[in-house]
C-alpha cells in the first residue's frame, strides 16, 4: 500500500511540554537545554559545563524526509527499506506533511536473525510498507507536541506514546533524538523497530 494512500484518518495528538533537543548535522547527537541563565553561555566559557558543542543542521528543511535519511549513515538500512517498499517517492513528496519515528541501523540489526532479509525481498514489499507506515503519523508533530496516549499511524494501527520527565517512548522504543525538520515533515529517531501487533 502506498504511503500517499495512507494519509487519511490519522488522529491528532494532544499537546504537552517536552524539552526540545538540538541535533547535529548527522542528525544523531542530542543536547540538553542548559539551565536558565541571565546571559547566554558559549561552549568553553564559564557556566557552559552542561552544554555540548553541536552544529545545527544546514538546509535540513530544504531536504525531504527521504533525502535526510539517505544522507545519514545511521539510516542506511532504513533507506534501503524505504526503497524496497517503494516509498521513496512518497517520502520525497513536498506536498506531504508527516512525522516519522526513524529506527537507526542498530535498531534494524537487533531484529531476530533473518527478519530484515526476509522483509527486503520483493515478494514482501506490501508487508514492509505496512511496517514502515506504522512508524509514520499524519502531520508534523514536534517533540513539544508529544503527549502520552495512543495515536493512530498511517498503517491504521495505533502506537503508544509515553512522555515522562526522563524519556519519551513509542511502544517500547526510546526516542533518542528529536525534531529533525524536513521539507515535508519531521523525524524523531528511535532505538527499536516498531512492529504492528
N, C-alpha and C positions, 0 to 999 in steps of 0.2 A: 504494500500500500504506500503510495507516495506521500511524503511529508506534507505537501501542499494540500492534500485532501483531508488531512487530519487537523487542520487549523480550527475547526469549528467545535464548539461545545465545551471548551476548557473553562473551568471555573476561576474567577478572580481570587487572589489571595487577600487575606486580612493584612492590615498594616501594623507593624510593631517596630520598635527600635532595635537595631543590631549594628554594632560598630563596623564601619566600612574599613576595608583594608586596601592598601596600595599594592600594586603588583609590578614586577619588573618587566623589562622588555621581552623576557622569555615567558612572562605571564605566570610564573610559579612562586616567586618569592613573596612573602607577605610581611607586613609591617604592622605592629600595634600602634594605635594612635598614642602620642605622648600625653602625659598628664597636662592639664591646663596650666599654662604659664602666662606671665604678664607679657613677655615678648617671645616671639618665635626663636627657637634654638636651631642651630645647624649642626650637622654631624661634625664631630671633632671639637665642638665648643662646650664649655661647662654647661651642665644641665641636659646634655643630649645623650646620656648613658642609655636610655631606653630606646633610642632611635637606631634604625639600621639604614645604611645608605642604599637607596633603591632608585633606579632610573624609572621614570614613568614611561608607559608605552608611547611610542611615537606613531601617530597617524592610525592608531588602532580603530578608531571609529570610521575610517575610510575603508577598512577591510571587513569582509563578511566573516561570519562565524566559520565557514568552511576554509577561508583563507587564513584566518588566525590559527586554526587547528593545524592546517598543513604546514605552517611556518614555525611550529613549535615542536622541538624534538621530544617533548613529553607526551605528545599526542599522535605519534606515528601510527600506532595501532588503531586509534580512534579514526584517523584519517583514512586508513585502509578499509575500516569497517563502513564508514560513510560512503566511500567509493563502491565497495562491494554491494551495498544495499541500494545503490542508485540514488542517493540523497544529496550528492554534491551540488547539483543544480538548485535544489530546493533550499539548501543551507547557504547558497550564494545569492539568493533572490533578494534584491534590495527592497522589495515590497513586503517582505516577511518581517515580523516582529515577534521573536521568541526568546525564551530563556532556556539555555542548555546546561544541564549538570553533566560536565565532561569528565569521564573517567580517564585517569592517567594510564600510561603504558603499564606501570606496575599493577594497577587495578585489573587490567585485562589479563596480565600474566598470572594473577592469583586465581583465575577461574580454574576449575578442575581440568586436568590434562586432557587435551583433545577437543575441548569445548569450543575454543576460539577457531581452531582449524575447521571444525565442522560448520560453524556459523558462517565462515567466509566462503564456503562452497556455493557456486551459483544456484544450486537447487534449494538452498536455504535462504535466499535473498529476502523473501517476504518475512520470514521469522526474524532475521537480523534487523530488517527495517522496523518491525514491531518493537524489538528490544531497544533499538536506538530511539524510537519515538517515545518510549517510556522515560527517557531522560530529558524530554522537552515539554515546556509549558507554553501555552499560548500567551503572547505578550511579553514585554520586557519587565522582569521582576528583579530589582536591585536587592542587595543584601538588606538594606534598610526596610524593605517591604516584606521580608520573610516573616512568617508567624507560624507558631505551632498549629498543626492540624493536618487534615487530609486535603490534597489538591489533585485535581484531575490532570493527567498528562495527555499529550496528543495521541497516545496509544489507546486512550479510553479507560485506562485503569488508574486508580489514584496512587500517589506516593504519600508517605507520612513524613511531614516536616516537624522536627523538634528543635526549638530555639531555646537555648539556656545561656546563662552568663559565660559558661566555659566553652561552648561549642554549638555548632549547628549540624544536625544530622538529617540526611534524606534516607528514609528507611534505616538501614544500618550503616550507611556510608557517611564518613565525615567530610564536611566541606572544608577544604584546605586552602583555597584561595577564592576570592570573590570579585565580582564587578569588573570583569574583563569586557569592556564595551566594544561592540562591533557595529557595523553599519546597519545590521538587521537584527539586533538584539543584544543579549548579554550572556556571558559564560561564567559559571561558577565551577570550580574544579573539585572533584570528589575522588576519594581513595578506594572506592569499590564500584564494580559494575552493578547497576540496578537491574534486577530481573523481575518481570511481572509475575504475580502469583498464579 
